[in-house]
Amino acid sequence: MFTLFTEMASVMRGLFVGQRCVVAGIGGRRTMFARKSRHNMTLRCASSKANKQLINVSTIEDVPGVAVLQMNAPPVNSFSLEFLKQFNAVLRGLENDDSMKGVILTSAIPRLYSAGIDINEMYQASEERLSEFWHCFQDLFITLYGSSLVTIAAINGHAIAGGCAITQLCDYRILTSSPNTKLKLNSTELGLPPPLWIQQSVKNNVGHRNCERIWQSAQMFDPQMALKLVLVDELFPEEEVFGAAVREMRKWLEADEFRRVANKAALRKSTLDILTLKTRSQEIQQIVKYILSYSCQQVLKDYFESLRQKETDRSKV
C-alpha cells in the first residue's frame, strides 16, 4: 500500500480540582486527564475485515505497568481505517487500566516505523468511509496526545508523513542512528496543508522556525538532522533503540504520577483546545469535500502513479 499524511483533530479539556480530575470531553468520551476506572480493563483489539491483529500488545517483565505497542501492518504500517480502529481500541484499553503507567510505541517491521495514512483511504474513496476514517484519525490524536500515560516512541526505522506525525504526539522520541533512516512530513507535496492541531503539536517540539522549514520544504531528514531540528530527542543504534526507550521510561516513572499528569495537562491544554466538538465536525466536512474534489483527486492520482512507477523501476533493478 502507498501512503501519505494529512491529519486533523479535536478537543479534550482536563481541569484539576484538588486530588481528582474533572474532565470536559467530546461526546462523553474519556479524555486525557480523567481518572482511571476502579476496575482494570482487559485489552482487546478491534478486528479488521480479515480478523488480523495489526497492533501487537505486550508487557515488560521487569518494568511493571508498561505496555509495548508494536505496529504490525506490513508492508509499511500504513494507517487504514481498520488499523486506526485497532490502534484506538488498544490505547483506550490501556488508558482505562489502573495498572498501566506507560506505553512504548514501536514497529514490528525491521527498519520501518510507519509510512502514515494509506492513500487508498483518500483516493477514489466514498464520502461515508472517508468521514469515518477521519473521525478515527481525530480520535487517535485525542487518545495519544491526550494520554495520561507516559508515551515514548521507539522509532526503529523510517517514519514518513503520518508515521512521523504520531511520534510528535509522544512525550519522548528515540530514533535509530542508522544514516539510511529517514523522517519526513510531506503534506506540501500533495497540496494538503497540515491541520492546525498537528502544526501546533510539531511546533511545540521543534519551535516555529524549524516547523516552517519542516513543513514548507517537505525534505527527508536523516537521524542527525532530525536530532538537530528536535524532531527526536536521542539517537541510538537500531538494536539499542528499544532498550534506550525502556531506560528512559524508568526515569519518567520516577516522578509523582499525579503531579506529572497535572503538568502534562497544563502544557498540552492550549493545543488540545484548538478544536471544539462543533469545529471538529466542520473540519471533517471540509476535509472530505476537499479530498474528494476533482483537483485533489488528480493530485492523488498523479502521486499514486508516481509511487507505482518507482516500484516498477525498483523491481527492474
ZIDA-V859283 format. One record per pair of residues at least 4 apart in sequence whose ideal C-beta (glycine too) atoms are under 8 Angstrom apart, sorted by the first residue. I is the first residue (numbers start at 1). J is the second residue. Records with the same first field share a line. If there is no record, write none. Layout:
BEGIN
I->J  J
END
This chain:
BEGIN
1->75  76  78  80  118  119  120
2->78  115  118  119  120  303  304  307  308
3->76  78  79  115  116  117  118  119  160  161  162  163
4->116  117  119  122  161  162  186  187  189  190  303
5->116  117  160  161  162  163  164  165  185  186  187
6->117  162  187  190  192  194  195  287
7->117  137  141  162  165  194  195  197  198
8->134  137  138  141  195  196  197  198  275  283  284  287
9->137  138  141  142  145  195  197  198  274  275  280
10->26  138  141  142  197  275  276  277  279  280
11->26  142  272  273  274  275  276  277  280
12->23  24  25  26  31  32  33  142  146  272
13->23  24  25  31  269  272  273
14->21  22  23  24  31  32  33  34  146  265  269
15->21  22  23  24
16->20  21  22  33  262  265
17->21  22
19->258
20->35
21->33  34  35  261  265
23->30  31  32  33  34
24->31
25->29  30  31  34
26->31  142  277  280
27->277
29->142
30->34  92  95  96
31->142  146
32->142  145  146  147  148  264  265  268  272
33->146  148  261  262  264  265
34->148
36->95  96  97  98  148
37->41  96  98
38->98
39->98
40->96  97  98  99
41->93  96  97
42->93
43->57  67  90  93  94  97
44->89  93
45->53  54  55  57  86  89  90
46->82  85  86  88  89
47->51  52  86
48->52  54  80  82  83  85  86
49->82
53->72  86
54->71  72  73  82  83  86  87
55->69  70  71  72  83  86  87  90
56->68  69  70  72  108
57->67  68  69  70  90
58->67  68  70
59->66  67  68
60->66  68  246
63->246  249  250  253
64->99
65->99  100  101  102  253
66->100  101  102  103  104  246  249  253
67->94  100  102  103  104
68->103  104  106
69->90  91  103  104  105  106
70->106  107  108
71->77  83  87  105  106  107  108  109  113  114
72->77  107  108  109
73->77  78  80  83
74->109
75->109  112
76->109  112  114  115
77->83  107  109  112  113  114  115  163
78->83  114  115  116  117  118
79->83  84  114  116  117  118  121  137  162
80->84  118  120  121
81->85  121  129  132  133  136
82->86
83->87  118
84->88  133  136  137  139  140
85->89  136
86->90
87->91  140
88->92  136  139  140  143
89->93
90->94
91->95  103  140  143  144  147
92->96  143
93->97
94->100  103  149
95->100  143  147  148  149
100->149
101->149  150  253  257
102->149  150  151  152  249  252  253
103->147  149  150  151  152
104->152  153  154  242  245  246  249
105->151  152  153  154  166  167  170
106->113  153  154  155  156  241  242  245
107->112  113  114  156  157
109->157
110->156  157
111->156  157  158  176  178  180  181  238
112->157  158
113->155  156  157  158  159  163  167
114->159  160  162  163  166
115->158  160  161  162  163
116->160  161  162  163  164  165
117->121  122  137  161  162
119->123  300  303  304  307
120->125
121->125  129  130  133
122->130  291  300
123->297  300  301  304
124->297
125->129  130  133  291  292
126->130
127->131  288  292
128->132
129->133
130->134  288  291  292
131->135  284  285  288
132->136
133->137
134->138  284  287  288
135->139  284
136->140
137->141
138->142  280  284
139->143
140->144  166
141->145  146  169  197  198  201
142->146  272
143->147
144->151  166  169  170
145->169  201  268  271  272
146->268  272
147->151
148->261  264
150->171  172  249  252  253  260
151->169  170  171  172
152->170  171  172  173  174  245  248  249  252
153->166  167  170  172  173  174  245
154->174  241  242  244  245
155->159  167  173  174  175  176  181  183  232  241
156->176  238  241  242
157->176  181  238
158->163  181  182  183
159->163  164  167  175  182  183  184
160->164  182  183  184  186
161->165  184  185  186  187
162->166
163->167
164->168  183  184  185  231
165->169  185  198  201  202
166->170
167->173  231  232
168->173  198  201  202  205  231
169->201
171->252  264
172->233  245  248  252
173->231  232  233  234
174->232  233  234  235  236  241  244  245  248
175->181  183  223  226  227  232  234  235  236  241
176->181  223  235  236  237  238  241
177->181  223  235  236  237  238
178->223  237  238
179->222  223  224
181->222  223
182->220  221  222
183->220  221  223  226  231  232
184->218  219  220  221
185->194  202  214  215  218
186->190  218
187->192  193  194  215  218
188->215  216  217  218
189->218  303
190->299  300  303
191->296  299
192->290  291  296
194->198  199  202  215
195->199  283  287
196->200  274  275
197->201  271  274  275
198->202
199->203  211  215
200->204  270  271  274
201->205  271
202->206  211  214  215
203->207  208  211
204->271
205->230  231
206->210  211  214  229  230  231
207->211  230
208->212
209->213
210->214  229  230
211->215
212->216
213->217  219  229
214->219  221  229  231
221->225  226  229  231
222->226
223->227  232  235
224->228  235
225->229
226->231  232
227->231  232  233  234  235
234->244  248
236->240  241  243  244
237->241
240->244
241->245
242->246
243->247
244->248
245->249
246->250
247->251
248->252
249->253
250->254
252->260
255->259  260
256->260
257->261
258->262
259->263
260->264
261->265
262->266
263->267
264->268
265->269
268->272
269->273
270->274
275->279  280  283
276->280
277->281
278->282
279->283
280->284
281->285
282->286
283->287
284->288
285->289
286->290
287->291
288->292
289->293
290->296
291->296  297  300
292->296  297
293->297
294->298
295->299
296->300
297->301
298->302
299->303
300->304
301->305
302->306
303->307
304->308
305->309
306->310
307->311
308->312
309->313
310->314
311->315
312->316
313->317
END
